[in-house]
Amino acid sequence: MSEAHSRIERSRAVGWIASLAIAAILAGCGAPAPDGSTSEPSGPSWVADLPASPADLTDGQQVWAVVPVLGSEAARLVTYRASVTEAGAALVDSLGNRFEEVPAGLVHMLPEGSELAVGMPVLASRWDTGPVVGRVASLEGAAVTVSHDWNGVTVSNVMDRIVPLTAKDESPLLRWVAYSEGEGTAWRKGLCFAQHDGRLWLTDGSGYATIVAQDAANVLTDLGQLEPAVGDRVFAYTSGAGFRAGAVTEVLEPNLRYAVALDDGESLAVFFSELTQML
């Protein structure tokens, strides 16, 4: 990624964070009612049905979490550092912002001692990318470079937080899940950030939150795992049309990007993180 491109993306990320902060401040001020009173700020609607007990944190612990923001419906999964003092526990983001009393159901501990290897599929995050699925490109001491998709182009970045993807793990948490809104509709996908009472809380790339019944969703344990060969049948995902069936016609970048001829006649260049065989 060029330095100019990096500056643009940093600006976008900072702007996104600033917009949430402004929304929270405005919500905190409250809206005047006809009688002149001020309404109380409200959290995201998707928090209402989750247990409210805060997470039990250890100082310095690294976690994935979705932090409810007053006045916003956003559900963006990012990484935080736990800060535990006599005043209480909080999650701290990469910009130093503190978030207190985050519900335990929205906080997920990073596994300890996970060994990484070049070529391993991972869920990774950096302050300007959010969570992405990619492959480890290089290991240089503590610096782990991951190749991932960025608007249709393969880029390689040193990432802040990395969780290996394992095909045997059936838990939906921190997994992409496919769901349909009804018979005959496209299969969509979302990243599961909470699970409770037979339901899954999902977020898409834009931060939009969706709640679906767990028994009506498919945990895509092979998403980010496939290394298909020419001729293999797959389902390829695009944000506009969901998952569509097709076959691999060419390996464009080994283990990373593939040409897929869809059954509906369209041809796509698809990053490996958008391919599944589980539908």
KEKOL-674440 format. One record per atom (N, C-alpha, C, O): x, y, z. Coordinates in steps of 0.02 Angstrom, whole numbers, padded with zeros to 5 digits, always signed. Layout:
<nodes>
XYZ
...
</nodes>
This chain:
<nodes>
+00042-00059+00000
+00000+00000+00000
+00044+00062+00000
+00091+00066+00039
+00030+00111-00044
+00071+00171-00048
+00060+00214+00013
+00010+00209+00048
+00110+00259+00026
+00105+00304+00083
+00045+00350+00075
+00011+00365+00124
+00032+00373+00013
-00025+00417+00001
-00090+00380+00017
-00136+00407+00048
-00094+00316-00006
-00153+00276+00007
-00162+00266+00082
-00217+00271+00108
-00106+00253+00117
-00109+00243+00189
-00136+00305+00225
-00176+00300+00271
-00113+00365+00202
-00136+00427+00233
-00211+00436+00223
-00246+00457+00269
-00235+00420+00163
-00306+00426+00148
-00346+00380+00194
-00397+00400+00223
-00324+00317+00200
-00361+00270+00241
-00358+00287+00315
-00407+00277+00351
-00300+00314+00338
-00298+00337+00407
-00348+00392+00420
-00381+00394+00472
-00354+00438+00371
-00402+00493+00377
-00473+00467+00381
-00514+00491+00420
-00488+00416+00339
-00555+00388+00339
-00570+00356+00407
-00624+00365+00435
-00521+00318+00432
-00532+00283+00496
-00542+00333+00553
-00587+00325+00594
-00499+00385+00555
-00506+00436+00607
-00573+00471+00600
-00605+00487+00651
-00594+00484+00538
-00658+00516+00528
-00716+00474+00552
-00764+00500+00581
-00711+00408+00542
-00763+00362+00566
-00767+00364+00642
-00821+00370+00670
-00709+00360+00674
-00708+00361+00747
-00734+00427+00773
-00772+00430+00821
-00713+00482+00740
-00736+00548+00762
-00812+00555+00755
-00845+00585+00797
-00840+00526+00701
-00912+00531+00692
-00949+00495+00747
-01002+00518+00770
-00923+00437+00770
-00954+00402+00825
-00949+00442+00889
-00996+00444+00929
-00891+00473+00900
-00882+00513+00960
-00930+00572+00961
-00960+00587+01012
-00938+00605+00903
-00985+00661+00899
-01056+00638+00912
-01095+00671+00946
-01073+00578+00883
-01140+00552+00894
-01152+00538+00968
-01206+00551+00994
-01101+00511+01001
-01108+00497+01073
-01116+00561+01113
-01157+00564+01159
-01077+00613+01095
-01082+00677+01131
-01151+00708+01122
-01182+00732+01169
-01175+00707+01058
-01241+00736+01045
-01295+00697+01082
-01342+00725+01109
-01287+00630+01081
-01337+00589+01117
-01335+00603+01191
-01387+00604+01224
-01275+00614+01218
-01268+00628+01289
-01301+00694+01308
-01325+00701+01364
-01301+00741+01261
-01334+00805+01275
-01409+00797+01280
-01443+00835+01316
-01436+00746+01244
-01507+00735+01245
-01544+00781+01197
-01519+00834+01179
-01604+00760+01177
-01644+00799+01131
-01701+00832+01170
-01735+00798+01209
-01713+00897+01159
-01767+00930+01196
-01835+00905+01175
-01849+00899+01115
-01878+00889+01224
-01946+00868+01210
-01991+00930+01204
-01969+00985+01222
-02053+00922+01180
-02097+00980+01174
-02107+01017+01239
-02118+01078+01238
-02102+00983+01296
-02112+01017+01360
-02048+01049+01386
-02047+01076+01441
-01994+01044+01346
-01931+01075+01366
-01885+01029+01404
-01828+01049+01418
-01907+00968+01421
-01864+00921+01456
-01814+00891+01408
-01821+00897+01347
-01763+00859+01436
-01711+00829+01395
-01713+00753+01401
-01717+00726+01456
-01711+00719+01344
-01715+00646+01345
-01648+00616+01364
-01595+00646+01354
-01651+00556+01393
-01590+00521+01411
-01560+00488+01349
-01597+00465+01306
-01493+00486+01344
-01462+00452+01287
-01476+00377+01290
-01484+00349+01344
-01479+00346+01233
-01492+00275+01230
-01435+00239+01194
-01402+00268+01151
-01425+00176+01212
-01375+00136+01179
-01404+00103+01117
-01463+00112+01102
-01363+00065+01081
-01388+00031+01021
-01444-00017+01038
-01444-00048+01092
-01493-00024+00993
-01550-00067+01007
-01530-00140+01013
-01563-00178+01048
-01476-00160+00978
-01457-00230+00979
-01428-00252+01046
-01417-00312+01057
-01414-00206+01091
-01388-00223+01157
-01443-00246+01205
-01429-00281+01253
-01505-00227+01191
-01560-00235+01238
-01569-00307+01262
-01584-00318+01321
-01561-00356+01218
-01574-00426+01237
-01513-00464+01259
-01516-00525+01267
-01457-00430+01269
-01396-00463+01293
-01390-00455+01369
-01410-00403+01396
-01361-00504+01403
-01348-00496+01475
-01305-00435+01487
-01258-00422+01450
-01320-00397+01540
-01287-00333+01551
-01226-00337+01596
-01191-00287+01605
-01212-00395+01625
-01155-00400+01672
-01090-00384+01636
-01077-00410+01582
-01048-00341+01666
-00986-00320+01633
-00935-00377+01632
-00938-00423+01671
-00888-00371+01585
-00836-00422+01578
-00788-00422+01636
-00772-00370+01664
-00765-00481+01655
-00714-00489+01706
-00646-00486+01672
-00626-00533+01637
-00609-00432+01682
-00548-00419+01644
-00486-00420+01689
-00490-00407+01749
-00429-00435+01658
-00364-00432+01691
-00325-00375+01660
-00324-00367+01599
-00291-00336+01701
-00254-00278+01675
-00204-00299+01622
-00165-00346+01631
-00206-00263+01565
-00161-00277+01510
-00185-00330+01461
-00153-00340+01410
-00239-00362+01477
-00266-00415+01434
-00288-00386+01366
-00316-00331+01362
-00274-00424+01313
-00294-00403+01246
-00358-00441+01226
-00362-00502+01234
-00407-00405+01201
-00472-00436+01185
-00499-00408+01120
-00480-00353+01098
-00544-00447+01089
-00588-00421+01037
-00652-00401+01070
-00675-00434+01116
-00682-00346+01048
-00746-00326+01078
-00783-00278+01032
-00753-00244+00990
-00849-00276+01041
-00891-00225+01012
-00913-00180+01070
-00943-00205+01118
-00898-00117+01066
-00915-00070+01120
-00978-00032+01102
-00978+00004+01051
-01032-00038+01141
-01093+00001+01126
-01079+00076+01130
-01048+00100+01178
-01101+00113+01081
-01091+00185+01079
-01158+00220+01084
-01203+00205+01044
-01166+00265+01132
-01229+00301+01140
-01245+00341+01077
-01201+00375+01049
-01307+00336+01055
-01328+00373+00997
-01308+00342+00931
-01316+00374+00879
-01281+00281+00931
-01259+00249+00870
-01282+00176+00869
-01285+00144+00922
-01299+00150+00811
-01317+00079+00803
-01258+00039+00778
-01266-00021+00763
-01198+00069+00773
-01140+00035+00745
-01119-00024+00789
-01125-00021+00850
-01093-00076+00757
-01067-00135+00792
-01002-00155+00757
-01002-00200+00715
-00948-00121+00774
-00884-00133+00741
-00838-00171+00788
-00821-00146+00842
-00818-00230+00768
-00774-00271+00808
-00702-00249+00799
-00675-00251+00744
-00670-00229+00854
-00599-00209+00852
-00565-00237+00914
-00596-00270+00955
-00500-00225+00920
-00462-00251+00976
-00449-00196+01027
-00442-00138+01010
-00447-00216+01090
-00439-00170+01146
-00389-00199+01196
-00375-00259+01197
-00363-00154+01238
-00322-00174+01295
-00362-00161+01358
-00392-00107+01366
-00363-00209+01404
-00399-00200+01467
-00357-00158+01515
-00296-00169+01522
-00389-00110+01547
-00357-00069+01598
-00396-00077+01663
-00454-00057+01668
-00364-00107+01713
-00397-00120+01777
-00362-00080+01831
-00303-00090+01844
-00398-00035+01863
-00372+00006+01917
-00419+00003+01977
-00470-00033+01974
-00403+00038+02029
-00447+00040+02088
-00515+00070+02071
-00565+00057+02104
-00516+00111+02019
-00579+00143+01999
-00624+00097+01959
-00683+00111+01949
-00597+00040+01937
-00637-00007+01898
-00601-00030+01835
-00543-00013+01824
-00637-00069+01795
-00608-00097+01734
-00635-00060+01673
-00693-00038+01671
-00593-00055+01622
-00613-00022+01560
-00575-00054+01502
-00524-00086+01511
-00602-00044+01442
-00568-00063+01380
-00540+00001+01349
-00574+00052+01347
-00478-00003+01325
-00444+00054+01296
-00427+00038+01223
-00396-00013+01209
-00447+00083+01177
-00432+00071+01106
-00363+00099+01089
-00328+00126+01131
-00345+00093+01025
-00278+00113+01003
-00267+00188+01006
-00210+00211+01002
-00321+00227+01013
-00315+00300+01019
-00318+00324+01091
-00314+00384+01104
-00323+00276+01138
-00324+00294+01208
-00393+00307+01237
-00399+00324+01296
-00446+00298+01198
-00514+00307+01223
-00532+00249+01270
-00515+00192+01257
-00566+00265+01325
-00584+00216+01376
-00660+00202+01373
-00700+00247+01364
-00677+00137+01380
-00747+00117+01379
-00758+00072+01440
-00726+00020+01446
-00803+00093+01484
-00814+00057+01547
-00879+00016+01544
-00924+00030+01505
-00882-00034+01587
-00942-00075+01596
-00966-00107+01531
-01026-00110+01518
-00920-00130+01489
-00939-00164+01427
-00966-00233+01444
-00932-00270+01479
-01026-00252+01419
-01055-00317+01436
-01009-00375+01417
-00975-00373+01365
-01008-00425+01460
-00963-00482+01450
-00976-00518+01383
-00930-00544+01352
-01040-00519+01362
-01057-00554+01300
-01027-00522+01238
-01028-00553+01184
-01001-00462+01244
-00971-00427+01186
-00895-00429+01187
-00863-00401+01143
-00866-00462+01237
-00794-00463+01245
-00768-00534+01236
-00795-00581+01265
-00716-00542+01195
-00690-00609+01179
-00614-00609+01189
-00578-00570+01157
-00591-00653+01232
-00520-00656+01248
-00480-00684+01189
-00503-00731+01155
-00422-00656+01176
-00378-00683+01126
-00345-00745+01153
-00324-00746+01211
-00339-00798+01113
-00306-00859+01138
-00233-00846+01153
-00199-00808+01117
-00208-00877+01205
-00139-00868+01225
-00095-00920+01192
-00114-00978+01184
-00034-00898+01173
+00016-00945+01149
+00003-00976+01082
+00031-01029+01066
-00039-00946+01040
-00052-00974+00974
+00008-00964+00929
+00033-00909+00921
+00031-01019+00900
+00089-01015+00856
+00066-00999+00785
+00019-01029+00759
+00100-00952+00754
+00084-00931+00686
+00136-00959+00638
+00194-00971+00656
+00116-00969+00576
+00161-00992+00524
+00144-00958+00459
+00086-00940+00448
+00192-00949+00416
+00180-00918+00351
+00130-00960+00312
+00135-01022+00309
+00080-00927+00283
+00028-00960+00246
-00034-00977+00287
-00085-00996+00259
-00030-00970+00353
-00087-00986+00397
-00144-00936+00387
-00131-00876+00386
-00206-00960+00381
-00262-00913+00378
-00277-00885+00447
-00276-00922+00497
-00290-00820+00451
-00299-00788+00516
-00353-00735+00512
-00369-00709+00458
-00382-00720+00570
-00424-00661+00579
-00379-00608+00609
-00352-00618+00663
-00370-00553+00575
-00321-00503+00596
-00354-00434+00598
-00405-00422+00566
-00323-00389+00636
-00350-00322+00642
-00294-00272+00649
-00241-00286+00677
-00305-00212+00621
-00262-00155+00631
-00308-00094+00638
-00365-00096+00615
-00284-00042+00669
-00328+00015+00684
-00362+00043+00623
-00417+00071+00629
-00332+00037+00563
-00362+00067+00504
-00396+00016+00458
-00420+00035+00404
-00399-00048+00478
-00431-00097+00435
-00491-00130+00466
-00536-00154+00431
-00494-00133+00533
-00545-00174+00564
-00527-00247+00553
-00472-00262+00531
-00573-00294+00569
-00557-00365+00562
-00558-00388+00490
-00605-00372+00453
-00507-00425+00470
-00502-00453+00403
-00478-00524+00407
-00444-00543+00455
-00496-00565+00358
-00468-00631+00351
-00412-00627+00299
-00422-00600+00245
-00355-00654+00316
-00299-00654+00270
-00253-00713+00284
-00269-00757+00323
-00195-00712+00252
-00144-00764+00265
-00080-00731+00289
-00062-00677+00266
-00047-00763+00336
+00017-00737+00361
+00067-00737+00303
+00080-00788+00271
+00095-00678+00289
+00143-00671+00235
+00214-00676+00259
+00257-00703+00224
+00228-00651+00319
+00296-00655+00346
+00295-00646+00421
+00249-00616+00449
+00346-00673+00453
+00355-00667+00526
+00425-00641+00539
+00475-00673+00523
+00429-00582+00568
+00493-00551+00585
+00490-00527+00657
+00471-00471+00670
+00511-00571+00702
+00506-00555+00773
+00433-00548+00793
+00393-00592+00781
+00417-00491+00825
+00348-00479+00846
+00305-00452+00790
+00244-00448+00797
+00335-00433+00733
+00297-00405+00677
+00271-00461+00633
+00310-00500+00605
+00205-00464+00626
+00173-00514+00584
+00138-00478+00526
+00093-00437+00536
+00160-00494+00466
+00130-00464+00406
+00078-00512+00377
+00091-00571+00368
+00019-00485+00363
-00036-00525+00338
-00058-00498+00269
-00066-00438+00260
-00066-00543+00222
-00093-00524+00156
-00169-00529+00159
-00197-00581+00179
-00203-00475+00140
-00276-00474+00142
-00303-00432+00084
-00266-00398+00050
-00367-00437+00075
-00399-00399+00020
-00414-00328+00042
-00434-00316+00099
-00404-00281-00004
-00420-00211+00009
-00451-00182-00054
-00416-00160-00100
-00517-00182-00056
-00554-00155-00114
-00534-00189-00180
-00524-00156-00230
-00527-00256-00177
-00513-00293-00238
-00439-00300-00254
-00422-00329-00305
-00396-00276-00211
-00323-00281-00221
-00293-00316-00161
-00313-00304-00104
-00245-00360-00173
-00211-00394-00118
-00156-00348-00091
-00112-00326-00129
-00159-00334-00026
-00108-00292+00007
-00080-00332+00066
-00112-00378+00091
-00021-00312+00089
+00011-00344+00146
+00028-00291+00198
+00062-00242+00182
+00004-00301+00260
+00015-00254+00314
+00035-00289+00377
+00014-00346+00390
+00077-00255+00417
+00090-00279+00485
+00027-00266+00526
+00003-00209+00528
+00001-00318+00558
-00063-00313+00593
-00052-00310+00668
-00002-00334+00694
-00100-00278+00703
-00095-00270+00775
-00116-00333+00813
-00082-00352+00861
-00170-00365+00793
-00196-00422+00829
-00212-00478+00779
-00238-00465+00724
-00197-00540+00798
-00205-00596+00752
-00232-00656+00790
-00207-00673+00843
-00284-00688+00762
-00311-00749+00789
-00311-00802+00734
-00342-00791+00682
-00276-00858+00743
-00276-00911+00692
-00347-00937+00681
-00386-00944+00729
-00364-00953+00619
-00428-00984+00604
-00418-01059+00601
-00375-01084+00565
-00458-01095+00639
-00453-01168+00641
-00517-01198+00615
-00571-01179+00636
-00511-01245+00569
-00569-01273+00536
-00612-01315+00584
-00672-01323+00570
-00584-01341+00638
-00621-01386+00682
-00665-01349+00733
-00708-01380+00765
-00655-01285+00742
-00691-01248+00793
-00762-01234+00768
-00771-01198+00719
-00812-01262+00802
-00882-01254+00780
-00916-01194+00812
-00972-01178+00794
-00883-01160+00859
-00914-01103+00892
-00924-01047+00841
-00880-01033+00801
-00982-01013+00843
-00994-00958+00796
-00957-00894+00814
-00949-00851+00772
-00933-00888+00877
-00902-00825+00898
-00838-00812+00860
-00795-00857+00852
-00831-00751+00835
-00775-00729+00793
-00771-00770+00729
-00717-00780+00701
-00828-00795+00707
-00833-00831+00644
-00882-00796+00597
-00928-00761+00620
-00871-00804+00533
-00921-00781+00485
-00977-00832+00480
-00965-00892+00477
-01037-00806+00481
-01097-00847+00481
-01140-00827+00422
-01150-00768+00408
-01166-00878+00386
-01211-00865+00331
-01283-00870+00355
-01301-00914+00394
-01326-00824+00331
-01396-00824+00351
-01438-00799+00292
-01413-00762+00249
-01500-00821+00290
-01546-00800+00238
-01606-00767+00270
-01628-00788+00324
-01632-00716+00238
-01689-00679+00266
-01756-00710+00245
-01809-00680+00257
-01754-00767+00213
-01816-00801+00192
-01803-00845+00133
-01752-00838+00098
-01849-00891+00121
-01841-00938+00065
-01836-00900-00002
-01876-00854-00015
-01787-00918-00042
-01778-00887-00106
-01735-00824-00104
-01720-00795-00156
-01713-00803-00044
-01670-00744-00039
-01597-00765-00035
-01582-00823-00020
-01553-00719-00050
-01482-00734-00052
-01455-00749+00018
-01480-00724+00068
-01403-00790+00021
-01367-00802+00083
-01319-00745+00094
-01274-00732+00054
-01327-00711+00151
-01282-00657+00171
-01233-00683+00223
-01240-00739+00246
-01184-00643+00240
-01139-00664+00293
-01125-00607+00341
-01127-00548+00322
-01111-00625+00403
-01093-00576+00453
-01044-00607+00502
-01043-00668+00510
-01004-00565+00534
-00956-00589+00583
-00991-00590+00652
-01016-00540+00675
-00992-00649+00683
-01028-00658+00746
-00989-00628+00803
-00932-00647+00816
-01020-00580+00839
-00986-00548+00895
-01021-00561+00962
-00995-00540+01014
-01078-00595+00962
-01111-00612+01024
-01159-00670+01011
-01183-00680+00956
-01171-00709+01065
-01215-00768+01061
-01254-00773+01126
-01225-00771+01180
-01321-00779+01121
-01361-00782+01182
-01431-00807+01166
-01462-00785+01117
-01456-00853+01207
-01526-00874+01205
-01547-00896+01135
-01601-00877+01112
-01505-00935+01101
-01522-00963+01036
-01518-00914+00979
-01543-00927+00924
-01485-00857+00991
-01478-00807+00937
-01405-00786+00930
-01365-00792+00976
-01389-00761+00870
-01322-00737+00855
-01325-00664+00836
-01371-00642+00800
-01276-00625+00860
-01269-00555+00842
-01213-00549+00791
-01157-00570+00804
-01229-00521+00732
-01182-00518+00677
-01170-00446+00657
-01213-00403+00664
-01110-00433+00631
-01095-00368+00602
-01065-00376+00534
-01026-00422+00522
-01083-00331+00488
-01054-00334+00421
-00997-00283+00416
-00980-00250+00465
-00968-00277+00357
-00910-00234+00349
-00924-00161+00362
-00878-00123+00377
-00987-00140+00357
-01004-00070+00368
-01021-00055+00440
-01033+00002+00458
-01023-00107+00483
-01041-00097+00553
-01115-00107+00567
-01136-00097+00624
-01154-00127+00518
-01226-00138+00528
-01235-00203+00568
-01205-00254+00551
-01277-00202+00619
-01288-00260+00662
-01352-00296+00642
-01403-00265+00628
-01349-00363+00642
-01406-00406+00627
-01410-00460+00680
-01359-00486+00702
-01471-00476+00703
-01481-00530+00750
-01520-00585+00714
-01573-00573+00686
-01494-00647+00716
-01525-00703+00681
-01531-00762+00728
-01494-00769+00776
-01579-00806+00713
-01587-00867+00752
-01528-00914+00736
-01510-00923+00678
-01499-00943+00788
-01440-00985+00778
-01456-01046+00736
-01414-01067+00695
-01515-01076+00745
-01531-01136+00708
-01549-01122+00635
-01559-01169+00596
-01552-01058+00615
-01565-01040+00546
-01502-01013+00511
-01506-00986+00456
-01445-01020+00545
-01383-00993+00517
-01331-01048+00510
-01333-01098+00546
-01286-01039+00463
-01231-01086+00452
-01165-01055+00473
-01147-01002+00448
-01129-01087+00519
-01063-01064+00537
-01015-01087+00481
-01008-01147+00469
-00983-01039+00448
-00941-01054+00390
-00870-01070+00414
-00825-01028+00408
-00860-01131+00440
-00795-01149+00466
-00742-01155+00412
-00682-01154+00427
-00763-01160+00349
-00712-01164+00295
-00699-01096+00262
-00656-01092+00219
-00736-01044+00282
-00723-00978+00253
-00654-00954+00276
-00641-00949+00336
-00611-00939+00229
-00542-00922+00246
-00497-00982+00252
-00438-00975+00269
-00523-01042+00237
-00483-01103+00242
-00469-01134+00174
-00421-01172+00167
-00509-01118+00124
-00504-01154+00060
-00442-01136+00021
-00419-01079+00021
-00415-01186-00013
-00363-01178-00064
-00386-01216-00125
-00356-01267-00143
-00438-01192-00159
-00469-01231-00213
-00425-01237-00275
-00381-01196-00287
-00438-01290-00312
-00405-01301-00376
-00453-01284-00433
-00513-01278-00422
-00426-01277-00492
-00468-01263-00551
-00519-01320-00558
-00501-01379-00557
-00582-01301-00566
-00636-01348-00573
-00676-01360-00510
-00731-01388-00514
-00649-01340-00453
-00685-01351-00390
-00748-01307-00386
-00747-01249-00407
-00801-01335-00359
-00863-01298-00349
-00857-01258-00284
-00834-01283-00233
-00880-01195-00287
-00877-01151-00229
-00938-01105-00229
-00974-01101-00278
-00948-01072-00173
-00995-01016-00168
-00953-00953-00156
-00914-00950-00108
-00960-00904-00199
-00921-00842-00195
-00965-00786-00170
-01023-00779-00191
-00938-00744-00125
-00977-00692-00094
-00961-00623-00123
-00903-00606-00132
-01015-00585-00137
-01009-00514-00151
-01061-00478-00108
-01115-00505-00096
-01045-00418-00086
-01089-00384-00039
-01157-00369-00069
-01207-00367-00032
-01161-00358-00134
-01224-00341-00165
-01270-00401-00176
-01331-00394-00170
-01241-00459-00191
-01282-00517-00211
-01277-00575-00163
-01310-00626-00173
-01236-00571-00111
-01228-00627-00065
-01186-00682-00096
-01146-00671-00141
-01197-00744-00071
-01161-00802-00097
-01194-00828-00160
-01255-00835-00163
-01152-00842-00211
-01177-00871-00274
-01133-00930-00293
-01072-00929-00283
-01165-00980-00322
-01129-01042-00340
-01090-01033-00406
-01111-00996-00450
-01034-01068-00410
-00994-01066-00471
-00937-01115-00466
-00936-01159-00423
-00888-01107-00511
-00830-01152-00513
-00767-01111-00525
-00768-01061-00562
-00713-01132-00494
-00648-01099-00503
-00622-01113-00573
-00619-01171-00594
-00603-01060-00608
-00576-01069-00676
-00502-01053-00681
-00469-01073-00729
-00474-01017-00632
-00403-00999-00634
-00379-00978-00565
-00415-00947-00527
-00318-00997-00549
-00286-00973-00488
-00247-00909-00506
-00195-00912-00538
-00273-00852-00484
-00243-00788-00502
-00183-00772-00459
-00132-00748-00484
-00188-00785-00394
-00133-00777-00346
-00134-00838-00301
-00184-00849-00266
-00082-00879-00301
-00084-00942-00264
-00106-00933-00191
-00077-00893-00154
-00157-00972-00172
-00185-00973-00104
-00218-00908-00084
-00238-00900-00026
-00225-00860-00130
-00254-00795-00112
-00314-00775-00154
-00366-00759-00127
-00307-00775-00220
-00360-00748-00262
-00373-00795-00322
-00327-00824-00351
-00439-00802-00338
-00460-00851-00388
-00511-00820-00435
-00550-00777-00416
-00508-00843-00498
-00561-00825-00546
-00616-00877-00540
-00603-00938-00541
-00678-00853-00533
-00736-00897-00524
-00788-00881-00577
-00809-00824-00583
-00809-00932-00615
-00864-00925-00662
-00928-00945-00626
-00937-01003-00608
-00972-00897-00615
-01034-00910-00579
-01086-00943-00623
-01085-00935-00684
-01130-00979-00592
-01182-01014-00630
-01229-00966-00665
-01262-00984-00714
-01233-00903-00640
-01278-00855-00672
-01245-00820-00731
-01275-00775-00760
-01184-00840-00749
-01151-00813-00808
-01098-00760-00795
-01058-00744-00839
-01096-00732-00734
-01046-00682-00717
-00980-00715-00696
-00980-00770-00669
-00925-00681-00710
-00859-00704-00688
-00830-00654-00640
-00835-00594-00650
-00798-00679-00587
-00771-00636-00535
-00700-00656-00518
-00680-00714-00525
-00661-00607-00494
-00597-00621-00461
-00611-00616-00387
-00629-00563-00362
-00603-00672-00350
-00626-00677-00281
-00568-00693-00235
-00529-00739-00248
-00562-00655-00179
-00512-00670-00129
-00534-00732-00090
-00593-00745-00082
-00485-00771-00067
-00501-00835-00035
-00547-00828+00025
-00583-00875+00042
-00545-00771+00058
-00586-00760+00117
-00660-00754+00101
-00702-00752+00146
-00678-00752+00037
-00749-00746+00017
-00775-00810-00015
-00826-00809-00049
-00740-00866-00005
-00759-00929-00036
-00778-00981+00017
-00744-00988+00067
-00833-01016+00004
-00854-01071+00048
-00883-01127+00006
-00902-01116-00052
-00885-01186+00034
-00918-01243+00002
-00974-01270+00046
-00998-01326+00035
-00995-01231+00096
-01039-01257+00149
-01113-01238+00139
-01153-01250+00185
-01132-01211+00082
-01202-01192+00071
-01235-01240+00022
-01294-01232+00007
</nodes>
